[in-house]
């Protein structure tokens, strides 16, 4: 294992929680530090969503690269903003499926 493991930030739609968990598990067992979106038991308030969205951008800042979990090629509005932020920050972005 390298001195400092790679850090990957997972991005994707909340509808793909199961797929993001699977990606998290796979990366973790490969020796990667994973930062992922926060999870809620149900829909949160607009204020909570704003906080989570801002927090996730900080998670991207911590990462070496971003992995977008996008079954069927789907990328929603929030994820698109995160991808744009990652690109603007110079972070490499990869996808689980072709866009």
Secondary structure, 3 states (H helix, E strand, C coil): CCCCCCEEEEEECHHHHHHHHHHHHHHHHCCCEEECCCCCCCCCCHHHHHHHHHHHHHHHHHCCEEEEECHHHCCCHHHHHHHHHHHHCCCEEEECCCC
